[in-house]
Structure formats: structure tokens, C-alpha cells
Amino acid sequence: MGAPSCLVEMSNNILLIGSDGFLGKNVKKIFQDLNNNNFFEIKNSEDLNILNYDDLLGCLNDNKIYGVINCAAFVGGISYGYKYQADLLSINSQMAINLYKASHEANIKMLVNPISNCAYPEKYADYEESKFWDGKIHDSVFNYGLSKRVYVAMGEAYFQQYNLSSSNIVLSNMYGPLDHFEIERSHALGALILKIYNAKKNNLTYIDVWGTGTPIREWLYVEDGAKSLIKALDLDSGHHFFNVGSGKGYSVIDIAKKIADEFNWSGDYKLDKSKPDGVLEKKVDPNLGKKILNWSPEISIDEGIKLTVEWFKENEKNIT
């Protein structure tokens, strides 16, 4: 049996799942920019639905896949978390189950999964790997975060029982080119870019900001997140679980002001305190990840916002 029509063979035997999503597009772009296109891709569920175990296993076996980078997820912002609670838990957990089982059956050498930092316990503001299981996930992201804990648990269990190697990498909130900017699906930074763009374009004197504007978040430029996944393909055998980030956090209003400066907009912020803030503060401890990968994120928040706004302006006709 030849390669399924859903896959585009670029060279050898790395499979990128979810190459049509925000993070996946940036992983693919790095491979292409380096002329190191040693991957197959599954763009989305229309190409191949990884919830169908037999199809997934057949894809891995038929194409002799060596390593997998999984960027597939059913995910959105805070509003998404309240609207699709059952789907967020069941769909993402089934993805984890299928990926680990199929990777074992197909003798994959390394499975790499991005993990949202919302899977950490709500009681902590600074996320260290040793604290990952020490408490409940915040209600606003509970079901999605719980599904991501399934990945981490599966990684440990499958290495212990089957010697399957995987890397579960906790990434800070990502932003950058190719992001979602529509309000329901975007995270705070992307939504703010769209709101401030519209305010500038329509000469508005203020924008609405969800919540109190005080929650502190750490932001990771998506290209750095993508690089960390690619680097993890070369790690030694084992179950690798670590954070990637800068350890620096900024409030929603701080981020809004940085974006406003890039648009040269000087309006005000109307806080909608009836909306939930989510966790008040979250930042990752980046030290273990830096040691394991021998690398740290390279793009600062100011440079990243500048690059993202520039990309947004160049592509606004396709976004708005």
C-alpha cells in the first residue's frame, strides 16, 4: 500500500500532525526554511482523523514513520473552554490514547507533544515540573487541561511498560504570525491585536477588555515554540517532560499597551469585569527545559509583538 493521499511526502520519515493549525504551520515553515523537509504532514482531520485508530496506525506503518510531532488539538480561548467542556476533554484525551497506542504498535522512536501550561495546578503562579500533579486545574480550563495531563501520564506509562520514548513539552501561551485573531478562538494577545486594529481603523477611543485586565501571563513567540518541538526529536530515549519559556509575565493591560504602541493608537481600555479572568498569574520555570534542550527561546516579547503586528498588517485582508 502506498502513501495515503492525505499525506504530502517532503522527504524522509517525520510525521507532522496538525500542520494546518497555528503551531503546526510554524513547525512546517521552519522545516521548509531550512530546506530540511524530512516530513510527511496531516493537515487536519479532513486529511486523516487521528480519532480513527486504524487509520492512524495504518498511516504510521505504511509510511515507515520514525518520529511524530503532534500539533493536533481541539482548543480555543476561555469562552471556548466554557462552551465545549465535554468535547475538550473527550476529543483531546482520545487523541492522546490513540497516538501513544499507535506509536507503540508502529515502533515510533520519538513522539513529541506540546502541552498547555493550563494543565498545571491553579494554586501556583510559577510552574515547576515537580508541581505538575500537585493540585486541581483551574475551572476555566479544567477539561482541556485534564486532557493534557493524560498526555503526560501516557508518556510516563508507555516508557515504563513499552520503552516508547516521548517528549511532552509545556509551552507558554503562544502568539505570532498565522495565529487565530477571531474573538472566540483566539487567546488574549491575538484578540487584542484585532480589537486595537479595528479601533485604529475606525477612530474609536476605547476597546473592551475581558475581565479586570490584571491577570499576568507569560507569552511565547510561536516560532520559538515550534523550534522546541523540532529539537526534541533528537533527544535520547526516555519520557521527557519539561517547560519552554522565559519565566517572565505581563498583565493583559501591559500587553494591550505594547500592541497599541505598534499601531500608534492612544485610546483607552473599558474593562468588562463581568467576564472571568481565569488564573490570576501563570509563568513557567524554564530552567529544566533549557538544560535538556541546551537552548532557550530567542524572541523577546517586544520583538515578538512587533513582528506579529507587522505580519498582521501585511495580511489584514485575509484576516479581517
Order of alpha helices (4+ residues) and beta strands (2+ residues): beta-alpha-beta-alpha-beta-alpha-alpha-beta-beta-alpha-beta-beta-alpha-beta-beta-beta-alpha-beta-beta-alpha-beta-beta-alpha-alpha-alpha
